[in-house]
Amino acid sequence: MYNIYRYCFSLLLLCCVTTLTGQKVNSEKNDSINKFELNSIRVELDVSPVITTFLNRGDVYQYESAVQAEINNRYYPIFEIGYAGADKLTASGIKYQGNALFYRLGMDFNLIKNQTSENKFTNYFLIGARLGHTNFDYDLQNITFENEYWNTDFQKDFRGKSFNLWFEITAGIRVEIYKRVYVGWTARIKNLITKSDQGDYKPWYIPGFGINGDGSVWGFNYMLGYKF
């Protein structure tokens, strides 16, 4: 998994270097390329929860949307916001509850060079990175402890707070199916930056990130958008 993550990061870095090199060459030909130009803004809604929430039987849910700008026909800064949580009863009888808003901020680069024409649809093959954040409360109920002296069990509840930052490498496509209307998907590989100390309770699910395991987490969104 680490090798996959390292490969994705290297590919993103290569795209950044290629883009910056191309900008330098073009700027020598045309000084106007250095001027800031907002070409468009695309607003998107993730429609995949219609299926994923059903498949997860309501144990895990997530809803999100995004706003992405197109600057100088080459830079695509993006802001993503959503609400997610979990209401899970484990096989051992422990109940987990936690939900919150989450935010991601990042940048994409388009690997497709579209032809400029009013009658031609534009498509995007985007690769980029995100920095995600969420801060939330969570509950663990019915945690069973064993009293070795009395040879009995007792249950206890725990309420915790969790502050989380994570880094994502993303790749996706956007296809214009009608004038200014886009559909497409985004795949993500996520790694936590902040982690719980060893021996501490940790949230089973982190909104916007996913199930809190020991390694990387994969994510997928199917987006419906409109470009202004």
N, C-alpha and C positions, 0 to 999 in steps of 0.2 A: 504493500500500500504506500509506503514511503517513496518507493521508486516511481510509482504513478504520479504522486503528488509533486515530486521533484521534476518529472518530465513535463507536467502541465505548467509548472512555474517557469521552466526554461523556455517553453513555447511562447508563453505570454511575454517574457522578457525579449525574445527574438522579435515578436510583433511590435513591441514598443520601440526597439532599436530601429527596425525597418521603417516604421512610421516616421520617427524623428529624422532619420536619414533622408527619406523622401521629401520631408518638409524642407530640409536644408537645400536640397537640389532645386526644388521648385521655387524657393524664395529667391534664388539667384536669377531665375528666369522672370519672376514676377514679384515685385516687392509688396504687392497688395495682399499676398497670401498671409502676411503677418497680422493683418487686421482681423479683429474679432467679428465673426459673423454667425449669428444664430439662425441656422437653416430651418429647423423644425423642432417641435416638441411632441413626443408620443406618450399617450396615457394608456396604461395596460391594466388588465384585471386577470388574475389567475383563476381559471375555471376548472382546474384539476380537482379541487376539493369536492366537487359534485360526485366524483368517483372514489377518491381516496378515503373520504370520511366514511362512506358506506363500507368500503373494504376493511377499514379498521374498526368497524362496528361502534364508532363513536368514542373509542378509547383515546384516540389522538385526532385532533382537528387543527386546521390551519387555513387562514384566509389572508390574502395579500394582494396588493396592487403596486404599481410602479409608475414613475414619471422619468422619462429619458429624453435628454436634449441631444440635438445634432449640431455640432459646432465646426465650422469650416470644412464640412463634408468629410471629416476624418476622426473627430473626437466625439465620444458618446457617454458623457457623465450620466449617472443614473442614481435615483433615490428610490428605495423600496421600503414599504411600510406594511405591517400586517398584525394580525392577532392570532395567537395559537395557544394551545394548551392540551392537557391530558387529564383524563379521569379513568384511572386504571386500577383494577383489582387483580393482584398477582395470584399465582397458584398457592402461595404460602399464606394468603389471607391479608397481606399488607395492601392498604389502599393508598394510592398516590393521587394528589390533586394539585394542579398548578397551571396558571394561565397568565398571559400578559401581552402587551404590545411589544413588537420588535422592530428594529430599524436596520437597514443596510445602505451603505454609501459606497459607490465604486465607479469604475470606468471601463468602457468597452471599446474595442477596435473592430472595424468592419474589414473582413478579408475579401469581400466582393467589391469590385469596382463597377458601379452602376453607370449606365449611359444616361446622360441628362437629356430627357425628352418628356414633353408634357403628356404624350400618349403612351409612354412606356411605364409599366409597373416597376417599382424598386424593391429589391430583396436584400436581406442582410444575413451574413454569416458572422456572428459576433463572438469574440473571445475576450475575456476580461477578468477582473478581480473585484472582490467586495470585502468590506469590513463591516461585520455585523455586531449588534449590541442589543441586550435585553437585561432588565432588572426586575425581579419578581419575587413574590412569596410562594411557598409551596408547603403542603401538608403531607406527612406520612402518618397513617393511622394503623393501629393494631399491630405494632411492632412487638414481637414476642421475645421475651428474655427468659433465661433459665436461671433459677436460684439453685445452685449446686448444693448449698448447705441444707435447705429444706426439701430439695428435690421437687420443686414446684415451678410452674411457669407463670409469668405475669405479662400483661400487655401495657404498652405505653405509646402515646402519640408524640409526634415531633413536628414543630413548625419552624421552618428555616427561611432565610433570605439568600438570594443568589444573584450575583453580579457577573455577567458573562460578556466576553469579547471573543469573536472568532474571525478567521480569515477564509475566504472562499476563492477558488478558481472556477470560472464559469465558461460555458460554451453553449451557443444556441443559434437558432435561425429565426428569421421573421420573413414571412411571405405576404405580399400585398395581394389579397384576393378580390378586392374591390377598391375603388378609388379612395385612398387614405385609410382603408380598413386592413388590419394585419392580424395574422394568426401565426403561432410558432411556439417553440419550446425552448426551455433553458435547463441544462443539466449542471449540477454543482457538486464539487467535492469540498468538504468543510473540515477545518481543524480548529479546535479550541485554542485560544491564546491563554485565557484564564482557566485554571483548574483547581479543584478542591484539594485540600491537604489530605495526605494519606491517613485513613482512619476516620475522617469526618463523614457525616452524612452528606450525600450529594443528590441533587434533583435527578429523577429518572428521565425526565424529558425537559428540554430547554426550548422555549418558544423561538421559532425561527431557525433553530439549529437542528434539533431532532433528538433522538434517543441518546442519552449521555453515556456512551461507552468508553472504551479505552483508546480507540483509534479514530480514523477519519469517518465521516458520515457523508453519504450520497444524498442528493436531493434532486427533485424534478418538478418543473412548473410548465403548464400549458397555458399560454397567454393569448388573450384577445385584446387588440389595441386599436387606437385611432390616432392618426397623426394630424396635428394642427400646423 
